[in-house]
Amino acid sequence: MRLLLLTGKGGVGKTTLAAATGAALARRGSRTLVVSTDPAHSLADAVDVPLGHEPVEVADGLHGAQLDVRALADDSWDEVRTQLRSALVRGAGLDGLEAEELTVLPGVDELLALTEVQRLATGGRWDTVVVDCGPTAETLRLLALPDAVSGYLARMPGPLTKRSGLAQSLQALAARTGSLKDLLADPARTSVRLVFTPERVVVAETRRTLTALALRGIRVDGMIANRVMPAPGWWRGPAAAWVRTRRAQQETVLGELERSGFGSAAERLRTVEHRAAEPVGLAALHAIADELYGSSDPLGAGGGVDGAGEADDTNLAPLLRMSATDVGYQLRVAVPLARDSVVDLARVDDDLAITVDGVRRLIALPEPLRACRITDAESDSRGVLVHLEGTDS
């Protein structure tokens, strides 16, 4: 089973490209589900078939669904909150208002949407699940939630978690978030594909997203530049001049991206031309899929897994590379960085806290480095290089 998530800045066309990718996979014989977690659902409009919370057949081998996140919260989390609120009032002596505030878990709606995607992906019915995610900011928050919820549950007071009904609910939630973390961080099963339009502001956000996903340990398998202006060729007149100018601007932006040091992600860049008519329905989606993938497997080159099902060596997830020096060690944290990325490092017990452009992650230090102190650090497009010395140096 493969899980492929498409995300990008709002309005770049990720829903259309998710639907086109799903259509291409189904046409190759893969049992495929395209599911939307975007609150502003437009997947049904793209496939031109009414969709709801439960998967609906769109074509042979292709199904679609738009998750009802509010219904998931009503069914799953409200019961836990009620039990937790009651336990806080009776067991911790809090009044009702304080208990209510303490049981609010930010982002729980999105978390439940992601666990529902996991249920669909691991249920054995589909070979591939393609997820039309919300805009990048929402997606990053969504993908960070399993870690946040695990920490939230770990800090719950012991007396509360020992109450039988509450304990069972919390244990079930902890198990779901734990397995979700494992699924998202498994490059052989899960990857993200970034969609953008060739505009400097959009590309800047895409670069930050690429780095943030790497910090989360989530694999990016490629990028799609959507709505690239067609080459005007022999056209003449003001309209042709406008198209040439726009195309030249886009080519400049794409060239800068490819030279920016974002390595294998930029090398796995695909492009889709801007269309005069809105792409709606399977015929239009197949045309886009042909332009995107041709006769190749949409999960093949750039898909992140080789023929044996092993993750290839272009994984952009955080990778620690340790090497010995004359005075200690060097530790490289391999995350793609832009020239203007703001990087901060700190030591937190046996972890390295790395923050890039406001996104922070704790990374466990390898055993030999836990007794060392950080003496210096530097960064380049390939990541952060940390210098450490032994405490007796």
C-alpha positions as a Markdown table, in Angstrom:
| # | Residue | x | y | z |
|---|---|---|---|---|
| 1 | Met | 0.0 | 0.0 | 0.0 |
| 2 | Arg | 1.2 | 3.5 | -0.8 |
| 3 | Leu | 0.0 | 6.7 | 0.7 |
| 4 | Leu | 0.7 | 9.8 | -1.4 |
| 5 | Leu | -0.2 | 13.3 | 0.0 |
| 6 | Leu | -0.4 | 16.3 | -2.3 |
| 7 | Thr | -0.2 | 19.8 | -0.8 |
| 8 | Gly | 0.6 | 23.3 | -1.7 |
| 9 | Lys | -0.3 | 26.9 | -1.2 |
| 10 | Gly | -4.1 | 27.6 | -1.5 |
| 11 | Gly | -5.2 | 28.0 | -5.1 |
| 12 | Val | -2.3 | 26.3 | -6.9 |
| 13 | Gly | -4.4 | 23.4 | -8.2 |
| 14 | Lys | -3.4 | 20.6 | -5.9 |
| 15 | Thr | -6.9 | 19.1 | -5.9 |
| 16 | Thr | -6.9 | 18.8 | -9.7 |
| 17 | Leu | -3.4 | 17.2 | -9.7 |
| 18 | Ala | -4.4 | 14.8 | -6.9 |
| 19 | Ala | -7.4 | 13.7 | -8.9 |
| 20 | Ala | -5.3 | 13.4 | -12.1 |
| 21 | Thr | -2.7 | 11.3 | -10.3 |
| 22 | Gly | -5.4 | 9.0 | -8.9 |
| 23 | Ala | -6.9 | 8.7 | -12.4 |
| 24 | Ala | -3.5 | 7.7 | -13.8 |
| 25 | Leu | -2.9 | 5.1 | -11.2 |
| 26 | Ala | -6.4 | 3.6 | -11.7 |
| 27 | Arg | -5.8 | 3.4 | -15.4 |
| 28 | Arg | -2.7 | 1.4 | -14.8 |
| 29 | Gly | -4.7 | -1.1 | -12.8 |
| 30 | Ser | -4.0 | 0.1 | -9.3 |
| 31 | Arg | -7.0 | 0.1 | -6.9 |
| 32 | Thr | -6.9 | 3.8 | -6.0 |
| 33 | Leu | -8.7 | 6.1 | -3.6 |
| 34 | Val | -8.5 | 9.8 | -3.8 |
| 35 | Val | -9.6 | 11.4 | -0.5 |
| 36 | Ser | -9.9 | 15.1 | 0.4 |
| 37 | Thr | -9.0 | 16.4 | 3.9 |
| 38 | Asp | -9.2 | 20.0 | 2.7 |
| 39 | Pro | -12.0 | 21.8 | 4.6 |
| 40 | Ala | -12.8 | 23.6 | 1.3 |
| 41 | His | -13.7 | 20.4 | -0.5 |
| 42 | Ser | -13.5 | 20.7 | -4.3 |
| 43 | Leu | -12.6 | 17.1 | -5.2 |
| 44 | Ala | -16.1 | 16.3 | -6.3 |
| 45 | Asp | -16.0 | 19.3 | -8.6 |
| 46 | Ala | -12.8 | 18.0 | -10.2 |
| 47 | Val | -14.0 | 14.5 | -10.8 |
| 48 | Asp | -17.5 | 15.7 | -11.7 |
| 49 | Val | -19.1 | 13.1 | -9.4 |
| 50 | Pro | -20.9 | 13.8 | -6.1 |
| 51 | Leu | -18.8 | 12.6 | -3.2 |
| 52 | Gly | -19.3 | 12.2 | 0.5 |
| 53 | His | -17.6 | 10.8 | 3.6 |
| 54 | Glu | -17.7 | 7.2 | 2.4 |
| 55 | Pro | -15.7 | 6.2 | -0.8 |
| 56 | Val | -17.8 | 6.4 | -4.0 |
| 57 | Glu | -16.8 | 4.8 | -7.3 |
| 58 | Val | -15.7 | 7.4 | -9.9 |
| 59 | Ala | -14.4 | 5.0 | -12.6 |
| 60 | Asp | -13.1 | 1.5 | -12.9 |
| 61 | Gly | -10.5 | 1.1 | -10.1 |
| 62 | Leu | -10.9 | 4.7 | -8.9 |
| 63 | His | -12.9 | 5.9 | -5.9 |
| 64 | Gly | -13.2 | 9.2 | -4.2 |
| 65 | Ala | -14.2 | 10.6 | -0.8 |
| 66 | Gln | -14.4 | 13.9 | 1.0 |
| 67 | Leu | -14.0 | 13.4 | 4.7 |
| 68 | Asp | -16.5 | 14.9 | 7.1 |
| 69 | Val | -14.1 | 16.0 | 9.8 |
| 70 | Arg | -16.9 | 17.4 | 12.1 |
| 71 | Ala | -18.7 | 14.1 | 12.1 |
| 72 | Leu | -15.4 | 12.3 | 13.0 |
| 73 | Ala | -14.9 | 14.6 | 16.0 |
| 74 | Asp | -18.5 | 14.1 | 17.1 |
| 75 | Asp | -18.1 | 10.3 | 16.9 |
| 76 | Ser | -14.6 | 9.9 | 18.4 |
| 77 | Trp | -13.3 | 12.8 | 20.5 |
| 78 | Asp | -16.4 | 14.1 | 22.2 |
| 79 | Glu | -16.7 | 10.8 | 24.2 |
| 80 | Val | -13.1 | 11.1 | 25.4 |
| 81 | Arg | -13.5 | 14.8 | 26.3 |
| 82 | Thr | -16.6 | 14.0 | 28.3 |
| 83 | Gln | -14.8 | 11.3 | 30.3 |
| 84 | Leu | -11.8 | 13.5 | 30.8 |
| 85 | Arg | -13.8 | 16.5 | 31.9 |
| 86 | Ser | -15.6 | 14.4 | 34.4 |
| 87 | Ala | -12.4 | 12.9 | 35.7 |
| 88 | Leu | -10.8 | 16.4 | 36.1 |
| 89 | Val | -13.8 | 17.7 | 38.1 |
| 90 | Arg | -14.1 | 14.7 | 40.4 |
| 91 | Gly | -10.4 | 13.6 | 40.6 |
| 92 | Ala | -8.6 | 16.9 | 40.4 |
| 93 | Gly | -11.1 | 19.2 | 42.1 |
| 94 | Leu | -11.4 | 21.6 | 39.2 |
| 95 | Asp | -14.6 | 23.5 | 38.4 |
| 96 | Gly | -16.4 | 22.9 | 35.2 |
| 97 | Leu | -15.0 | 25.8 | 33.2 |
| 98 | Glu | -11.3 | 24.9 | 34.1 |
| 99 | Ala | -12.0 | 21.3 | 33.1 |
| 100 | Glu | -13.5 | 22.3 | 29.9 |
| 101 | Glu | -10.5 | 24.4 | 28.9 |
| 102 | Leu | -8.0 | 21.6 | 29.8 |
| 103 | Thr | -9.8 | 19.1 | 27.6 |
| 104 | Val | -9.6 | 21.2 | 24.5 |
| 105 | Leu | -7.0 | 19.6 | 22.2 |
| 106 | Pro | -6.1 | 22.0 | 19.4 |
| 107 | Gly | -6.2 | 20.4 | 16.0 |
| 108 | Val | -8.1 | 17.3 | 17.0 |
| 109 | Asp | -10.4 | 17.6 | 14.0 |
| 110 | Glu | -7.5 | 17.4 | 11.7 |
| 111 | Leu | -5.9 | 14.6 | 13.6 |
| 112 | Leu | -9.0 | 12.5 | 13.3 |
| 113 | Ala | -9.1 | 13.2 | 9.6 |
| 114 | Leu | -5.6 | 11.9 | 9.3 |
| 115 | Thr | -6.4 | 8.8 | 11.4 |
| 116 | Glu | -9.4 | 8.2 | 9.1 |
| 117 | Val | -7.0 | 8.4 | 6.1 |
| 118 | Gln | -4.8 | 5.8 | 7.9 |
| 119 | Arg | -7.8 | 3.5 | 8.4 |
| 120 | Leu | -8.7 | 3.7 | 4.7 |
| 121 | Ala | -5.0 | 3.3 | 3.7 |
| 122 | Thr | -4.4 | 0.2 | 5.8 |
| 123 | Gly | -7.7 | -1.5 | 5.4 |
| 124 | Gly | -6.5 | -3.7 | 2.5 |
| 125 | Arg | -9.0 | -2.4 | 0.0 |
| 126 | Trp | -6.7 | 0.0 | -1.8 |
| 127 | Asp | -3.3 | -0.3 | -3.4 |
| 128 | Thr | -2.8 | 3.5 | -3.3 |
| 129 | Val | -4.5 | 6.3 | -1.4 |
| 130 | Val | -3.9 | 9.8 | -2.8 |
| 131 | Val | -4.7 | 12.5 | -0.3 |
| 132 | Asp | -5.8 | 16.0 | -1.4 |
| 133 | Cys | -4.5 | 17.9 | 1.7 |
| 134 | Gly | -5.4 | 21.4 | 2.7 |
| 135 | Pro | -3.0 | 24.4 | 2.1 |
| 136 | Thr | 0.5 | 23.9 | 3.2 |
| 137 | Ala | 0.2 | 25.7 | 6.6 |
| 138 | Glu | -2.7 | 23.5 | 7.6 |
| 139 | Thr | -0.9 | 20.4 | 6.3 |
| 140 | Leu | 2.2 | 21.1 | 8.3 |
| 141 | Arg | 0.1 | 21.5 | 11.4 |
| 142 | Leu | -1.7 | 18.4 | 10.5 |
| 143 | Leu | 1.4 | 16.3 | 10.1 |
| 144 | Ala | 2.9 | 17.6 | 13.3 |
| 145 | Leu | -0.2 | 16.5 | 15.3 |
| 146 | Pro | 0.8 | 12.9 | 16.0 |
| 147 | Asp | 3.9 | 14.1 | 17.9 |
| 148 | Ala | 2.0 | 16.7 | 19.7 |
| 149 | Val | -0.8 | 14.4 | 20.8 |
| 150 | Ser | 1.6 | 11.7 | 21.9 |
| 151 | Gly | 3.3 | 14.4 | 24.1 |
| 152 | Tyr | -0.1 | 15.6 | 25.4 |
| 153 | Leu | -1.1 | 12.0 | 26.4 |
| 154 | Ala | 2.3 | 11.3 | 28.0 |
| 155 | Arg | 1.8 | 14.3 | 30.3 |
| 156 | Met | -1.6 | 13.3 | 31.5 |
| 157 | Pro | -1.7 | 13.0 | 35.3 |
| 158 | Gly | -1.5 | 9.4 | 36.4 |
| 159 | Pro | -4.7 | 9.4 | 38.5 |
| 160 | Leu | -6.7 | 10.5 | 35.6 |
| 161 | Thr | -5.5 | 7.9 | 33.2 |
| 162 | Lys | -6.2 | 5.1 | 35.7 |
| 163 | Arg | -9.9 | 5.6 | 35.5 |
| 164 | Ser | -11.1 | 2.6 | 33.5 |
| 165 | Gly | -13.3 | 4.2 | 30.8 |
| 166 | Leu | -11.0 | 7.2 | 30.3 |
| 167 | Ala | -7.9 | 5.0 | 30.4 |
| 168 | Gln | -9.3 | 2.8 | 27.6 |
| 169 | Ser | -10.2 | 5.8 | 25.5 |
| 170 | Leu | -6.8 | 7.5 | 25.9 |
| 171 | Gln | -5.0 | 4.2 | 25.3 |
| 172 | Ala | -6.9 | 3.8 | 22.1 |
| 173 | Leu | -6.1 | 7.4 | 21.0 |
| 174 | Ala | -2.4 | 6.9 | 21.9 |
| 175 | Ala | -2.2 | 3.7 | 19.9 |
| 176 | Arg | -3.8 | 5.4 | 16.9 |
| 177 | Thr | -1.4 | 8.4 | 17.0 |
| 178 | Gly | 1.6 | 6.1 | 17.6 |
| 179 | Ser | 0.8 | 4.0 | 14.5 |
| 180 | Leu | 0.0 | 7.1 | 12.5 |
| 181 | Lys | 3.5 | 8.5 | 13.4 |
| 182 | Asp | 5.1 | 5.3 | 12.1 |
| 183 | Leu | 3.1 | 5.4 | 8.9 |
| 184 | Leu | 3.9 | 9.0 | 8.1 |
| 185 | Ala | 7.6 | 8.5 | 8.8 |
| 186 | Asp | 7.9 | 5.3 | 6.7 |
| 187 | Pro | 9.4 | 6.3 | 3.3 |
| 188 | Ala | 8.5 | 3.0 | 1.8 |
| 189 | Arg | 4.8 | 3.6 | 2.4 |
| 190 | Thr | 4.3 | 7.4 | 2.6 |
| 191 | Ser | 5.5 | 10.4 | 0.7 |
| 192 | Val | 4.4 | 14.0 | 0.0 |
| 193 | Arg | 4.4 | 15.7 | -3.4 |
| 194 | Leu | 4.5 | 19.5 | -3.4 |
| 195 | Val | 2.4 | 21.5 | -5.8 |
| 196 | Phe | 3.2 | 25.1 | -6.7 |
| 197 | Thr | 2.8 | 27.7 | -9.4 |
| 198 | Pro | 6.0 | 29.3 | -10.8 |
| 199 | Glu | 5.8 | 32.6 | -8.8 |
| 200 | Arg | 8.5 | 33.7 | -6.3 |
| 201 | Val | 6.1 | 34.1 | -3.3 |
| 202 | Val | 4.7 | 30.6 | -3.9 |
| 203 | Val | 8.1 | 29.0 | -4.5 |
| 204 | Ala | 9.4 | 30.6 | -1.3 |
| 205 | Glu | 6.6 | 28.9 | 0.7 |
| 206 | Thr | 7.3 | 25.7 | -1.1 |
| 207 | Arg | 11.0 | 25.8 | 0.0 |
| 208 | Arg | 10.0 | 26.4 | 3.6 |
| 209 | Thr | 7.5 | 23.5 | 3.4 |
| 210 | Leu | 10.2 | 21.2 | 2.0 |
| 211 | Thr | 12.5 | 22.0 | 4.9 |
| 212 | Ala | 9.7 | 21.7 | 7.5 |
| 213 | Leu | 8.6 | 18.3 | 6.2 |
| 214 | Ala | 12.2 | 17.1 | 6.3 |
| 215 | Leu | 12.4 | 18.2 | 9.9 |
| 216 | Arg | 9.2 | 16.1 | 10.6 |
| 217 | Gly | 10.9 | 13.1 | 9.1 |
| 218 | Ile | 8.3 | 13.0 | 6.2 |
| 219 | Arg | 9.6 | 12.1 | 2.8 |
| 220 | Val | 9.1 | 14.5 | -0.2 |
| 221 | Asp | 9.2 | 12.5 | -3.4 |
| 222 | Gly | 8.9 | 15.3 | -5.9 |
| 223 | Met | 7.5 | 18.7 | -6.9 |
| 224 | Ile | 4.9 | 19.8 | -9.5 |
| 225 | Ala | 5.0 | 23.2 | -11.1 |
| 226 | Asn | 1.4 | 23.8 | -12.2 |
| 227 | Arg | -0.1 | 26.4 | -14.7 |
| 228 | Val | 3.1 | 27.0 | -16.6 |
| 229 | Met | 2.3 | 29.3 | -19.5 |
| 230 | Pro | 2.6 | 27.6 | -23.0 |
| 231 | Ala | 5.3 | 28.8 | -25.3 |
| 232 | Pro | 3.7 | 31.3 | -27.7 |
| 233 | Gly | 5.8 | 30.2 | -30.7 |
| 234 | Trp | 5.1 | 32.2 | -33.8 |
| 235 | Trp | 2.2 | 34.1 | -32.2 |
| 236 | Arg | 2.1 | 37.9 | -32.8 |
| 237 | Gly | 0.3 | 40.8 | -31.1 |
| 238 | Pro | -0.2 | 42.1 | -27.6 |
| 239 | Ala | -1.6 | 38.8 | -26.2 |
| 240 | Ala | 1.5 | 36.9 | -27.5 |
| 241 | Ala | 3.8 | 39.5 | -25.9 |
| 242 | Trp | 2.0 | 39.1 | -22.6 |
| 243 | Val | 2.4 | 35.3 | -22.8 |
| 244 | Arg | 6.1 | 35.6 | -23.6 |
| 245 | Thr | 6.7 | 37.9 | -20.7 |
| 246 | Arg | 4.8 | 35.7 | -18.3 |
| 247 | Arg | 6.5 | 32.5 | -19.6 |
| 248 | Ala | 10.0 | 34.2 | -19.3 |
| 249 | Gln | 9.2 | 35.2 | -15.6 |
| 250 | Gln | 8.1 | 31.6 | -14.8 |
| 251 | Glu | 11.2 | 30.1 | -16.5 |
| 252 | Thr | 13.4 | 32.4 | -14.4 |
| 253 | Val | 11.7 | 31.3 | -11.2 |
| 254 | Leu | 12.0 | 27.6 | -12.1 |
| 255 | Gly | 15.7 | 28.1 | -13.0 |
| 256 | Glu | 16.4 | 29.7 | -9.7 |
| 257 | Leu | 14.6 | 26.8 | -7.9 |
| 258 | Glu | 16.7 | 24.2 | -9.8 |
| 259 | Arg | 19.9 | 26.1 | -8.9 |
| 260 | Ser | 18.9 | 26.7 | -5.3 |
| 261 | Gly | 20.5 | 23.7 | -3.8 |
| 262 | Phe | 17.3 | 21.9 | -3.1 |
| 263 | Gly | 18.9 | 18.9 | -4.7 |
| 264 | Ser | 16.8 | 15.8 | -5.5 |
| 265 | Ala | 13.5 | 17.5 | -5.0 |
| 266 | Ala | 14.3 | 20.0 | -7.7 |
| 267 | Glu | 15.6 | 17.3 | -9.9 |
| 268 | Arg | 12.3 | 15.5 | -9.6 |
| 269 | Leu | 10.3 | 18.5 | -10.8 |
| 270 | Arg | 7.4 | 18.0 | -13.2 |
| 271 | Thr | 5.5 | 20.7 | -15.0 |
| 272 | Val | 1.9 | 21.1 | -16.2 |
| 273 | Glu | 0.9 | 23.8 | -18.7 |
| 274 | His | -1.9 | 26.3 | -18.0 |
| 275 | Arg | -5.1 | 25.3 | -19.7 |
| 276 | Ala | -7.6 | 27.6 | -21.3 |
| 277 | Ala | -10.6 | 25.6 | -20.0 |
| 278 | Glu | -11.1 | 24.5 | -16.4 |
| 279 | Pro | -10.1 | 20.8 | -16.1 |
| 280 | Val | -13.2 | 19.0 | -14.9 |
| 281 | Gly | -14.1 | 15.3 | -15.4 |
| 282 | Leu | -12.1 | 12.2 | -16.2 |
| 283 | Ala | -11.2 | 13.1 | -19.8 |
| 284 | Ala | -9.6 | 16.4 | -18.7 |
| 285 | Leu | -7.9 | 14.7 | -15.7 |
| 286 | His | -6.4 | 11.9 | -18.0 |
| 287 | Ala | -5.0 | 14.6 | -20.3 |
| 288 | Ile | -3.3 | 16.3 | -17.3 |
| 289 | Ala | -2.0 | 12.8 | -16.2 |
| 290 | Asp | -0.6 | 12.2 | -19.6 |
| 291 | Glu | 1.3 | 15.4 | -19.5 |
| 292 | Leu | 2.5 | 14.8 | -15.9 |
| 293 | Tyr | 3.5 | 11.1 | -16.2 |
| 294 | Gly | 3.4 | 10.0 | -19.8 |
| 295 | Ser | 3.7 | 6.3 | -19.9 |
| 296 | Ser | 5.7 | 6.1 | -16.6 |
| 297 | Asp | 4.3 | 4.9 | -13.3 |
| 298 | Pro | 3.2 | 7.9 | -11.2 |
| 299 | Leu | 4.7 | 6.2 | -8.2 |
| 300 | Gly | 7.9 | 5.1 | -10.0 |
| 301 | Ala | 10.6 | 7.6 | -10.8 |
| 302 | Gly | 10.2 | 10.3 | -8.2 |
| 303 | Gly | 7.9 | 8.1 | -6.3 |
| 304 | Gly | 10.4 | 7.3 | -3.6 |
| 305 | Val | 10.4 | 3.4 | -3.8 |
| 306 | Asp | 12.3 | 1.2 | -6.1 |
| 307 | Gly | 11.1 | -2.1 | -7.7 |
| 308 | Ala | 11.9 | -4.1 | -4.6 |
| 309 | Gly | 9.7 | -1.8 | -2.4 |
| 310 | Glu | 12.8 | -0.3 | -0.8 |
| 311 | Ala | 13.1 | 3.5 | -0.2 |
| 312 | Asp | 15.6 | 4.9 | -2.7 |
| 313 | Asp | 18.6 | 7.1 | -1.7 |
| 314 | Thr | 16.9 | 10.4 | -2.5 |
| 315 | Asn | 15.0 | 10.4 | 0.8 |
| 316 | Leu | 14.7 | 14.0 | 2.1 |
| 317 | Ala | 13.7 | 13.0 | 5.6 |
| 318 | Pro | 16.1 | 14.1 | 8.4 |
| 319 | Leu | 19.3 | 12.0 | 8.2 |
| 320 | Leu | 22.0 | 12.2 | 10.8 |
| 321 | Arg | 25.5 | 11.5 | 9.5 |
| 322 | Met | 28.2 | 11.2 | 12.2 |
| 323 | Ser | 31.9 | 11.2 | 11.6 |
| 324 | Ala | 34.9 | 11.4 | 13.9 |
| 325 | Thr | 37.4 | 14.3 | 13.9 |
| 326 | Asp | 40.8 | 14.8 | 15.6 |
| 327 | Val | 39.0 | 16.6 | 18.6 |
| 328 | Gly | 35.6 | 14.9 | 18.6 |
| 329 | Tyr | 32.8 | 14.5 | 16.1 |
| 330 | Gln | 30.9 | 16.1 | 13.3 |
| 331 | Leu | 27.2 | 15.6 | 13.0 |
| 332 | Arg | 25.4 | 16.6 | 9.8 |
| 333 | Val | 21.6 | 17.1 | 9.9 |
| 334 | Ala | 20.6 | 16.7 | 6.3 |
| 335 | Val | 17.7 | 19.0 | 5.6 |
| 336 | Pro | 17.4 | 21.2 | 2.6 |
| 337 | Leu | 18.0 | 24.9 | 3.4 |
| 338 | Ala | 17.5 | 28.1 | 1.5 |
| 339 | Arg | 20.1 | 30.8 | 1.5 |
| 340 | Asp | 17.9 | 33.0 | 3.7 |
| 341 | Ser | 16.8 | 30.2 | 6.1 |
| 342 | Val | 17.0 | 31.2 | 9.8 |
| 343 | Val | 18.5 | 28.3 | 11.8 |
| 344 | Asp | 18.8 | 27.9 | 15.6 |
| 345 | Leu | 20.4 | 25.0 | 17.5 |
| 346 | Ala | 20.1 | 24.1 | 21.2 |
| 347 | Arg | 21.0 | 21.1 | 23.4 |
| 348 | Val | 18.1 | 19.7 | 25.4 |
| 349 | Asp | 19.4 | 16.8 | 27.5 |
| 350 | Asp | 20.2 | 14.0 | 25.0 |
| 351 | Asp | 18.4 | 15.7 | 22.1 |
| 352 | Leu | 19.4 | 18.3 | 19.6 |
| 353 | Ala | 16.7 | 21.0 | 19.2 |
| 354 | Ile | 16.9 | 22.4 | 15.6 |
| 355 | Thr | 14.6 | 25.2 | 14.5 |
| 356 | Val | 14.5 | 26.3 | 10.9 |
| 357 | Asp | 12.3 | 29.3 | 10.0 |
| 358 | Gly | 10.2 | 28.8 | 13.1 |
| 359 | Val | 9.7 | 25.0 | 12.7 |
| 360 | Arg | 11.3 | 23.1 | 15.6 |
| 361 | Arg | 12.1 | 19.5 | 16.1 |
| 362 | Leu | 13.9 | 17.5 | 18.8 |
| 363 | Ile | 16.3 | 14.9 | 17.3 |
| 364 | Ala | 17.8 | 12.3 | 19.5 |
| 365 | Leu | 21.6 | 12.4 | 19.5 |
| 366 | Pro | 23.5 | 9.2 | 18.7 |
| 367 | Glu | 24.8 | 7.4 | 21.8 |
| 368 | Pro | 28.5 | 8.4 | 21.4 |
| 369 | Leu | 27.6 | 12.1 | 21.2 |
| 370 | Arg | 25.5 | 12.3 | 24.4 |
| 371 | Ala | 28.5 | 13.0 | 26.6 |
| 372 | Cys | 29.9 | 15.6 | 24.1 |
| 373 | Arg | 29.3 | 19.4 | 24.1 |
| 374 | Ile | 28.5 | 21.5 | 21.0 |
| 375 | Thr | 31.4 | 23.8 | 20.1 |
| 376 | Asp | 30.3 | 25.2 | 16.7 |
| 377 | Ala | 27.8 | 24.8 | 13.9 |
| 378 | Glu | 27.5 | 25.9 | 10.3 |
| 379 | Ser | 24.8 | 25.5 | 7.6 |
| 380 | Asp | 24.7 | 25.3 | 3.8 |
| 381 | Ser | 22.1 | 24.1 | 1.3 |
| 382 | Arg | 22.7 | 20.5 | 2.3 |
| 383 | Gly | 21.8 | 21.1 | 6.0 |
| 384 | Val | 23.5 | 21.8 | 9.3 |
| 385 | Leu | 26.9 | 20.7 | 10.3 |
| 386 | Val | 27.4 | 20.5 | 14.1 |
| 387 | His | 30.9 | 20.2 | 15.7 |
| 388 | Leu | 31.1 | 18.4 | 19.1 |
| 389 | Glu | 33.9 | 17.7 | 21.5 |
| 390 | Gly | 34.2 | 15.2 | 24.4 |
| 391 | Thr | 33.7 | 16.7 | 27.8 |
| 392 | Asp | 37.3 | 15.7 | 28.7 |
| 393 | Ser | 38.8 | 17.5 | 25.7 |
